[in-house]
Amino acid sequence: THMPSPHDLPTYEAASGPKQGPTFQDGQRRVDYVLTYHVQKPQNYHILRSLRRSLSMMRSGDTPPSKEDPEIAAHKHRLDYHEDDKRFRQTEFEDNLREMGLELEKDEGNKIPGIGFLKIHAPWNVLCREAEFMKLKLPTKKVWPAFRWITGQFLWEGNTRSAQSKLFSLLAPQWCNKLPLKPNRPQNMLFYPLLSHQILYEEWASYSVFYKYQPIGLIRKYFGEKIGLYFAWLGVYTQMLIPAAIVGVIVFLYGCATVDNDIPSMEICDPRNNITMCPLCDRACSYWKLKTACGTARASHLFDNPATVFFSIFMALWATMFMEHWKRRQMRLNYIWDLTGFEEEEVSLCPCFGPLFRFAPISHLIYVLITLFQDKKVKLTCTDRAPAYMMGLFLMLFMIGVTFAVVFGVILYRISIKAALHMSSNPTARSNIRATVKGTAAVINLVIIIIMDEVYGAVARWLTVLEVPKTDKSFEERLIIKTFVLKFANAFSPIVYLAFFRGRMVGRPGDYVYVIGSYRMEECAHAGCLMELCIQLCITMLGKQLIQNNLFEIGIPKIKKLIRRRKSEMDSQQQEDYNMTLQRHEKDHFLGPFVGLSPEYMEMIIQFGMVTLFVASFPLAPLFALLNNIIEIRLDAKKFVTEVRRPIAARAKDIGIWYNLLRGLSKVAVIVNAFVISFTSDFIPRLVYQYMYSPDGSMHGFVNHTLSYFNVSDFKPGTAPLQPMHLGYEVQICRYKDYRETLWSNTPYDLSKEFWAILACRLAFVIVFQNVVMLMSDFVDWLIPDIPKDISLQIHKEKILMVELFMKEEEGKKLLRDNHTNQSPFQPRSRPASHTPSNSSSSSPSTFTTM
């Protein structure tokens, strides 16, 4: 290997001359990092403010107070003490930076009032020292002498940047807003960070290059390994969505091609089948013809067909293939980025340096308690943390209960609006009742989900702060788990209700189950609830992606920027002239802060759940996810490059707890899809009818087989339709979808043997499907090795090279010891060679023979 040194390459200081980006006032030392802080107000600030207030009160005719309120004075004293404490910590921190060998320069100009900048320059010797501490390794490949300088220059830049990232990530305090230099204008790129920024701006953060692979190596060099792994994972996920989207489209097209040949749909749409159905609600609803559900039945076949089972199995195996592919990709990146032996450090939290104030504000009492514990070195025990844990558990259960209450409220909305539309005199409203109720309810659910997501995120942060985690990693993991549980319940509760609960506890005509008063439980359409589940999933998925993920990420920063411009007293020309006078770090100060990767991961995890959990009801979900992610990658890239401050580069060898969440969702998806196929769709009832009850082995007569009979004289008082002659004739017997005994049997309205046979087949299908698919997934997991073969061979070769190098060094040392022993003037001539001292290697190096 070739390790560049100042003798081989231009010095670090020379590489950052006066024309190569922001520098110190001497024009030679380059600014590598910038910290911002609030400039302390003058000591007579409170006096001036009191005088100004007194003058304003006198002008208005009021009498100024003769004596200051003791509470206000005490509050001012606390503020002054807090400012002195911050100033002391800042001074102490700056001294520590100088002791580390860094060079500092303060800039407290008047361009941005109240804001000061601390410029930091890392000399070459400091970077080399930190690189040695980090044990950075270079690739063990031979380099031709003609290209040694070019290769060395590239490796030198990469390793010094890594050393800078590591150094600053360990030292950066939380009382400062960190501003690693990231220019806004990509045309003035002369040195390495600026050149990287320009390439990322042109080749990554542009929608016109959506078809290109991401420059993952450059992303890692500019933003660090942690962010590089996120975009690498997002790229692998998006790439793996391509075959899933293709198969999903094929399944959907198969449903479109076979809809005209679906016998149950043809029987429902056949006007010759004069089937009168029972009312869908009490009193307001009347009898209706089954043929009016023709459109819903044909639409349900698009998603409820034999290809759905195949697609569910395919998606279960796809999830396993995706996890295995990512593990191999991650291992390759770990090897390329020299992370194979990296162990993440546990950084202890402190009220001034931890993420407690970065993620959420806390009360003054909690701040005092934490400070007291830190000052007295008191270790919090499980007993001390128990109240916070219990409060967190109780509040999370309460918030999940709120989610269920919201779902129940939407159920009541659907029931009431359906009854109101049935009573309407408008024929258009009466003819589109199902479409109106489904669409409006899905939109309401979407709006509530978006609003509650923000509430749940704040609650999760607050609960995590109350627990006072020991380390930064512990804080992040606890926050992720709480946020995931709350947001997952928020997004999937309406979908779970439609899939597994709607239409299950309805009862029968004459004996319905009522929710509140006269509102009875909802029924599914004759073709099942799968169509409504598909509509809900489609609106939720598209709405969250378009509104919450994309529109908010684009619109909110622009709105904030517009508000800042409106509040500014300068016009556009003055604003442009003012921006021209600002230095690079001063412009970056106006960029938004980096809030972490958790929101980015969270939206992708929720999307992964929608793609895998209920894919049996919505085969187009992978296609919509693919289209969204193509935009999402470039949107996130543009946000990272141009709209937020450059985050602190952090090393990481994996995506952390997110991998466990993905793996858990892929396992749960198998069970959920098994229940969706078995209980939500009509796949099992159709199979049972075709092979057990059909007279000719076909699907003819299936619709009539699924309908039971009801005598209208058995309606309870006050529940019969108000308009019994709505169809133009008197109805004596109506039909409803259920498997019950006939009117002429000994036990009318009881569950029939067909019901129990179908239930047994449904449970058997769940067991068989789950075990077969999981065995196939485990086989795929076992078949694909986690480490690529070329990487394992390269690691093995490196181990051999290290052993050979060690053996050669040992042989050289032994030869030197032998020569030294033979030529030593202090050794007695009569002493035999076998009595040579074993510690002869400790002799003076001046007596060694030059080899």
URLINGI-V664433 format. One record per residue. N is the residue number from 1. PSI is psi as a letter, one per 40 degrees, with the letter a starting at -180 (NA if undefined). NEAR is the number of other ideal C-beta (glycine too) atoms within 12 Angstrom. D_FIRST is the distance of its C-alpha to the first C-alpha in whole Angstrom. Layout:
[[N	PSI	NEAR	D_FIRST] [N	PSI	NEAR	D_FIRST]]
//
This chain:
[[1	i	20	0] [2	h	24	4] [3	h	23	6] [4	i	32	10] [5	i	21	13] [6	d	20	16] [7	d	11	16] [8	d	19	14] [9	i	27	16] [10	i	21	19] [11	i	23	20] [12	d	36	21] [13	d	28	24] [14	d	17	24] [15	e	28	23] [16	g	34	26] [17	a	19	29] [18	e	20	32] [19	e	15	32] [20	f	26	30] [21	a	31	31] [22	h	38	33] [23	i	28	33] [24	i	28	35] [25	d	17	38] [26	e	16	36] [27	e	17	35] [28	d	22	31] [29	h	30	30] [30	i	40	29] [31	h	41	30] [32	d	44	28] [33	i	39	30] [34	h	38	34] [35	h	39	36] [36	i	34	40] [37	i	31	43] [38	h	22	47] [39	h	23	48] [40	h	21	51] [41	i	18	54] [42	i	12	57] [43	d	12	59] [44	f	11	62] [45	d	18	61] [46	d	21	63] [47	d	15	66] [48	d	14	66] [49	d	17	65] [50	d	21	69] [51	d	15	71] [52	d	16	70] [53	d	19	71] [54	d	19	74] [55	d	14	75] [56	d	14	74] [57	d	15	76] [58	d	14	79] [59	d	11	79] [60	e	11	79] [61	e	8	82] [62	i	12	81] [63	h	9	81] [64	i	18	78] [65	h	15	77] [66	d	7	78] [67	h	9	76] [68	i	19	73] [69	h	12	72] [70	d	11	71] [71	d	10	68] [72	d	17	67] [73	d	16	67] [74	d	13	65] [75	d	16	62] [76	d	21	62] [77	d	16	61] [78	d	17	59] [79	d	19	57] [80	d	19	57] [81	d	15	55] [82	d	23	53] [83	d	24	52] [84	d	16	51] [85	d	20	49] [86	d	24	47] [87	d	22	47] [88	d	17	46] [89	d	24	43] [90	d	29	42] [91	d	21	42] [92	d	18	41] [93	d	28	38] [94	d	28	37] [95	d	15	37] [96	d	18	34] [97	d	32	32] [98	d	20	33] [99	d	13	32] [100	e	25	29] [101	e	22	28] [102	i	34	29] [103	h	30	31] [104	i	32	34] [105	h	30	37] [106	i	23	40] [107	h	31	42] [108	f	20	45] [109	i	20	47] [110	e	13	50] [111	d	21	49] [112	g	27	48] [113	h	13	51] [114	e	18	50] [115	h	28	46] [116	i	32	44] [117	h	37	40] [118	h	38	37] [119	i	36	35] [120	h	40	31] [121	h	35	28] [122	h	36	25] [123	i	31	24] [124	d	32	20] [125	d	21	20] [126	d	30	22] [127	d	40	19] [128	d	27	16] [129	d	20	19] [130	d	30	19] [131	d	32	16] [132	d	16	15] [133	d	16	18] [134	e	27	17] [135	f	18	14] [136	h	32	12] [137	i	25	9] [138	i	24	7] [139	h	24	7] [140	g	21	5] [141	i	17	6] [142	i	13	7] [143	h	22	8] [144	i	12	11] [145	d	12	12] [146	d	8	15] [147	e	15	13] [148	d	21	10] [149	d	20	13] [150	d	18	14] [151	d	25	11] [152	d	28	10] [153	d	22	14] [154	d	26	14] [155	d	31	11] [156	d	33	13] [157	d	29	16] [158	d	32	15] [159	d	36	14] [160	d	42	17] [161	d	37	19] [162	d	38	18] [163	d	35	19] [164	d	43	22] [165	d	41	23] [166	d	32	23] [167	d	34	24] [168	d	37	27] [169	d	30	28] [170	d	25	29] [171	e	33	31] [172	h	33	33] [173	i	31	36] [174	e	28	39] [175	e	31	42] [176	i	34	40] [177	h	33	39] [178	h	36	35] [179	g	42	35] [180	h	39	31] [181	h	42	31] [182	h	41	32] [183	i	36	34] [184	d	29	37] [185	h	19	37] [186	e	25	35] [187	e	13	36] [188	g	20	34] [189	h	24	30] [190	d	24	29] [191	i	31	26] [192	d	30	23] [193	d	39	25] [194	d	30	28] [195	d	26	26] [196	d	33	25] [197	d	39	29] [198	d	29	30] [199	d	26	28] [200	d	39	29] [201	d	31	33] [202	d	23	33] [203	e	26	31] [204	d	38	32] [205	f	35	35] [206	h	24	37] [207	e	18	40] [208	e	12	39] [209	f	21	36] [210	d	24	37] [211	e	14	36] [212	i	19	33] [213	i	19	30] [214	i	36	29] [215	g	30	25] [216	d	33	24] [217	d	25	21] [218	d	34	22] [219	d	38	25] [220	d	34	22] [221	d	32	21] [222	d	41	24] [223	e	46	26] [224	i	33	24] [225	d	39	23] [226	d	38	27] [227	d	39	28] [228	d	42	26] [229	d	39	27] [230	d	41	30] [231	d	43	30] [232	d	38	28] [233	d	40	31] [234	d	41	33] [235	d	34	32] [236	d	33	32] [237	d	41	35] [238	d	36	37] [239	d	25	35] [240	e	34	37] [241	e	40	40] [242	d	24	41] [243	d	23	42] [244	d	37	44] [245	d	32	45] [246	d	21	46] [247	d	31	48] [248	d	38	50] [249	d	26	51] [250	d	23	52] [251	d	38	54] [252	d	33	56] [253	d	19	57] [254	d	25	58] [255	d	33	60] [256	d	22	62] [257	d	16	62] [258	e	22	64] [259	d	27	66] [260	e	14	69] [261	e	18	69] [262	h	32	69] [263	d	27	72] [264	d	42	72] [265	d	35	72] [266	d	26	74] [267	d	30	77] [268	d	37	76] [269	e	29	77] [270	h	20	80] [271	e	14	83] [272	d	12	85] [273	g	25	84] [274	g	16	86] [275	h	33	84] [276	h	30	85] [277	i	37	82] [278	i	41	83] [279	i	35	83] [280	e	37	79] [281	i	36	81] [282	i	30	84] [283	c	23	87] [284	d	28	85] [285	i	34	83] [286	a	29	86] [287	i	36	85] [288	i	30	83] [289	i	27	82] [290	d	35	79] [291	e	26	79] [292	e	25	78] [293	e	33	75] [294	d	28	74] [295	d	23	71] [296	d	33	69] [297	d	36	69] [298	d	30	68] [299	d	31	65] [300	d	36	64] [301	d	41	64] [302	d	36	61] [303	e	46	59] [304	g	47	61] [305	i	37	61] [306	d	26	60] [307	e	30	56] [308	d	41	56] [309	d	31	55] [310	d	25	53] [311	d	41	51] [312	d	47	51] [313	d	32	49] [314	d	34	47] [315	d	46	46] [316	d	43	45] [317	d	35	43] [318	d	38	41] [319	d	42	40] [320	d	35	39] [321	d	29	37] [322	d	38	36] [323	d	38	35] [324	d	32	33] [325	d	29	31] [326	d	35	30] [327	d	28	29] [328	d	26	26] [329	d	33	25] [330	d	35	25] [331	d	30	22] [332	d	28	20] [333	d	35	20] [334	d	30	19] [335	d	29	16] [336	d	29	15] [337	e	33	16] [338	f	27	15] [339	e	30	18] [340	d	24	18] [341	e	17	19] [342	h	25	21] [343	h	14	24] [344	h	22	26] [345	i	16	28] [346	h	15	32] [347	h	23	33] [348	i	21	37] [349	i	31	39] [350	i	27	41] [351	d	31	44] [352	e	26	43] [353	e	25	39] [354	a	32	39] [355	e	33	40] [356	d	32	44] [357	e	24	45] [358	d	33	42] [359	d	32	44] [360	i	25	47] [361	i	14	50] [362	i	27	52] [363	i	14	55] [364	d	15	55] [365	d	11	57] [366	d	22	53] [367	d	24	51] [368	d	16	53] [369	d	23	53] [370	d	32	49] [371	d	25	49] [372	d	16	52] [373	d	23	49] [374	d	23	46] [375	d	14	48] [376	e	11	50] [377	f	10	47] [378	h	14	49] [379	h	14	47] [380	h	24	49] [381	i	11	50] [382	d	12	51] [383	d	11	54] [384	d	17	53] [385	e	21	52] [386	d	15	54] [387	d	16	56] [388	d	27	54] [389	d	23	53] [390	d	17	56] [391	d	20	57] [392	d	31	54] [393	d	19	55] [394	d	16	58] [395	d	27	57] [396	d	32	55] [397	d	19	58] [398	d	19	60] [399	d	32	58] [400	d	26	57] [401	d	17	61] [402	d	24	61] [403	d	35	59] [404	d	23	62] [405	d	19	65] [406	d	31	63] [407	d	34	63] [408	d	25	67] [409	d	23	68] [410	d	33	67] [411	d	30	69] [412	d	25	72] [413	d	27	71] [414	d	39	71] [415	d	34	74] [416	d	26	76] [417	d	28	75] [418	d	34	76] [419	d	29	79] [420	d	23	80] [421	d	28	79] [422	d	33	81] [423	e	22	84] [424	i	19	83] [425	e	11	86] [426	h	14	83] [427	d	10	83] [428	d	12	80] [429	d	19	78] [430	d	25	80] [431	e	16	78] [432	f	21	75] [433	d	32	75] [434	d	34	72] [435	d	24	69] [436	d	24	70] [437	d	32	70] [438	d	35	67] [439	d	21	65] [440	d	26	66] [441	d	36	65] [442	d	33	62] [443	d	25	61] [444	d	28	63] [445	d	41	60] [446	d	34	57] [447	d	22	59] [448	d	31	59] [449	d	38	56] [450	d	29	54] [451	d	20	56] [452	d	33	55] [453	d	35	52] [454	d	21	52] [455	d	23	54] [456	d	36	52] [457	d	33	49] [458	d	24	50] [459	d	31	52] [460	d	39	49] [461	d	34	47] [462	d	30	50] [463	d	36	50] [464	d	39	47] [465	d	34	47] [466	d	36	50] [467	e	35	48] [468	g	37	46] [469	i	34	43] [470	d	23	41] [471	i	20	37] [472	d	31	36] [473	d	25	35] [474	d	25	38] [475	d	35	40] [476	d	34	38] [477	d	26	39] [478	d	35	43] [479	d	41	43] [480	d	35	42] [481	d	30	44] [482	d	40	47] [483	d	42	46] [484	d	37	46] [485	d	32	49] [486	d	40	51] [487	d	41	50] [488	d	36	50] [489	d	34	53] [490	d	42	54] [491	d	42	53] [492	e	39	54] [493	d	34	57] [494	d	42	59] [495	d	43	58] [496	d	31	58] [497	d	33	62] [498	d	41	62] [499	d	37	61] [500	e	29	62] [501	d	26	65] [502	h	33	67] [503	e	30	70] [504	d	22	69] [505	f	18	72] [506	d	26	75] [507	a	26	78] [508	i	32	80] [509	h	41	83] [510	e	28	86] [511	f	20	83] [512	i	29	80] [513	h	19	78] [514	i	20	78] [515	c	20	76] [516	h	14	78] [517	b	12	81] [518	e	19	82] [519	h	25	78] [520	i	35	77] [521	i	26	74] [522	i	39	72] [523	i	33	72] [524	i	37	70] [525	i	38	71] [526	d	42	73] [527	e	42	69] [528	i	40	67] [529	e	39	65] [530	d	43	62] [531	d	39	63] [532	d	40	63] [533	d	45	60] [534	d	42	58] [535	d	36	60] [536	d	42	59] [537	d	44	55] [538	d	34	55] [539	d	33	56] [540	d	42	54] [541	d	42	51] [542	d	29	52] [543	d	31	53] [544	d	38	50] [545	d	35	48] [546	d	25	50] [547	d	26	51] [548	d	35	49] [549	d	32	46] [550	d	29	46] [551	d	21	49] [552	d	24	49] [553	d	31	45] [554	d	24	46] [555	d	17	50] [556	d	21	49] [557	d	24	47] [558	d	17	49] [559	d	15	52] [560	d	20	51] [561	d	20	50] [562	d	13	53] [563	d	12	55] [564	d	17	53] [565	d	20	54] [566	d	14	58] [567	d	11	58] [568	i	17	56] [569	e	10	59] [570	i	15	57] [571	a	12	58] [572	d	12	55] [573	d	10	55] [574	d	14	55] [575	d	20	52] [576	d	14	50] [577	d	12	51] [578	d	20	50] [579	d	24	47] [580	d	14	46] [581	e	15	46] [582	i	26	44] [583	i	27	40] [584	d	34	37] [585	d	40	37] [586	d	32	41] [587	d	27	41] [588	d	37	39] [589	d	35	41] [590	e	29	43] [591	i	32	41] [592	i	25	42] [593	i	24	40] [594	h	32	37] [595	e	24	39] [596	i	28	36] [597	e	37	35] [598	d	36	38] [599	d	32	41] [600	d	35	39] [601	d	35	38] [602	d	37	41] [603	d	38	43] [604	d	38	41] [605	d	39	41] [606	d	40	45] [607	d	40	45] [608	d	45	43] [609	d	37	46] [610	d	41	48] [611	d	45	47] [612	d	48	47] [613	d	41	49] [614	f	46	52] [615	e	49	51] [616	d	46	54] [617	e	48	56] [618	g	45	54] [619	e	42	52] [620	e	35	51] [621	d	45	49] [622	d	39	46] [623	d	30	47] [624	d	34	48] [625	d	41	45] [626	d	30	42] [627	d	25	44] [628	d	39	44] [629	d	38	40] [630	d	30	39] [631	d	25	41] [632	d	38	40] [633	d	41	36] [634	d	34	37] [635	d	33	39] [636	d	39	37] [637	d	41	34] [638	d	28	37] [639	d	35	38] [640	d	38	34] [641	d	38	34] [642	e	31	37] [643	d	29	40] [644	i	34	38] [645	i	33	36] [646	h	41	32] [647	i	35	32] [648	h	37	30] [649	h	34	26] [650	i	36	26] [651	i	32	23] [652	i	35	25] [653	e	25	24] [654	i	31	27] [655	e	37	30] [656	b	28	32] [657	e	27	36] [658	d	37	36] [659	d	27	35] [660	d	19	38] [661	d	30	40] [662	d	36	39] [663	d	25	39] [664	d	25	43] [665	d	36	44] [666	d	38	43] [667	d	26	45] [668	d	26	48] [669	d	41	48] [670	d	39	49] [671	d	29	52] [672	d	37	53] [673	d	46	53] [674	d	39	55] [675	d	33	58] [676	d	44	58] [677	d	45	59] [678	d	37	61] [679	d	35	63] [680	d	44	63] [681	i	38	63] [682	f	42	66] [683	d	39	64] [684	d	35	65] [685	d	37	69] [686	d	36	69] [687	d	26	67] [688	d	30	70] [689	d	31	73] [690	d	25	72] [691	e	17	72] [692	d	20	74] [693	e	26	77] [694	h	21	77] [695	d	13	80] [696	e	13	78] [697	e	14	74] [698	a	18	74] [699	e	30	73] [700	h	22	77] [701	e	22	78] [702	d	35	75] [703	d	33	76] [704	d	25	80] [705	d	31	78] [706	e	34	76] [707	h	31	79] [708	i	32	82] [709	i	31	85] [710	h	34	87] [711	h	23	90] [712	e	27	91] [713	e	17	94] [714	e	21	91] [715	i	26	90] [716	i	19	90] [717	h	10	92] [718	e	11	91] [719	e	24	88] [720	i	27	89] [721	i	30	89] [722	d	20	91] [723	g	21	91] [724	e	23	92] [725	f	12	93] [726	d	22	90] [727	e	22	90] [728	e	12	93] [729	i	12	95] [730	h	16	95] [731	h	30	92] [732	d	18	93] [733	h	24	90] [734	i	37	86] [735	i	34	83] [736	i	35	80] [737	h	38	76] [738	i	34	76] [739	g	27	77] [740	i	29	81] [741	i	21	84] [742	i	21	86] [743	d	23	90] [744	e	11	92] [745	i	15	90] [746	d	9	91] [747	g	13	88] [748	i	22	87] [749	e	25	84] [750	i	20	83] [751	h	20	79] [752	i	24	80] [753	d	18	78] [754	d	26	76] [755	d	23	74] [756	d	16	73] [757	d	23	72] [758	d	31	70] [759	d	22	69] [760	d	18	68] [761	d	28	66] [762	d	28	64] [763	d	19	63] [764	d	19	62] [765	d	30	60] [766	d	29	58] [767	d	19	57] [768	d	21	56] [769	d	34	54] [770	d	28	52] [771	d	18	52] [772	d	21	51] [773	d	37	48] [774	d	27	47] [775	d	19	46] [776	d	23	45] [777	d	32	42] [778	d	21	41] [779	d	16	41] [780	d	25	39] [781	d	26	37] [782	d	13	36] [783	d	14	36] [784	h	24	33] [785	i	17	30] [786	d	22	28] [787	h	22	25] [788	i	23	24] [789	d	15	23] [790	d	16	20] [791	d	24	19] [792	d	19	20] [793	d	14	19] [794	d	22	15] [795	d	24	15] [796	d	16	17] [797	d	18	14] [798	d	24	12] [799	d	16	15] [800	d	15	15] [801	d	19	12] [802	d	17	12] [803	d	14	15] [804	d	15	15] [805	d	16	12] [806	d	14	15] [807	d	14	18] [808	d	15	16] [809	d	14	16] [810	d	15	20] [811	d	15	21] [812	d	19	20] [813	d	20	21] [814	d	18	24] [815	d	19	25] [816	d	23	25] [817	d	25	27] [818	d	20	29] [819	d	20	29] [820	d	29	30] [821	d	28	33] [822	d	17	34] [823	e	18	34] [824	h	22	35] [825	e	12	39] [826	e	14	40] [827	h	19	40] [828	h	12	44] [829	d	10	44] [830	e	7	46] [831	h	13	44] [832	i	10	43] [833	d	14	39] [834	e	8	39] [835	e	12	40] [836	h	20	37] [837	i	18	36] [838	d	10	33] [839	f	10	32] [840	e	25	31] [841	e	22	28] [842	e	13	29] [843	i	22	30] [844	h	12	30] [845	e	12	26] [846	e	10	28] [847	e	21	30] [848	i	22	26] [849	h	18	26] [850	h	12	23] [851	NA	13	22]]
//
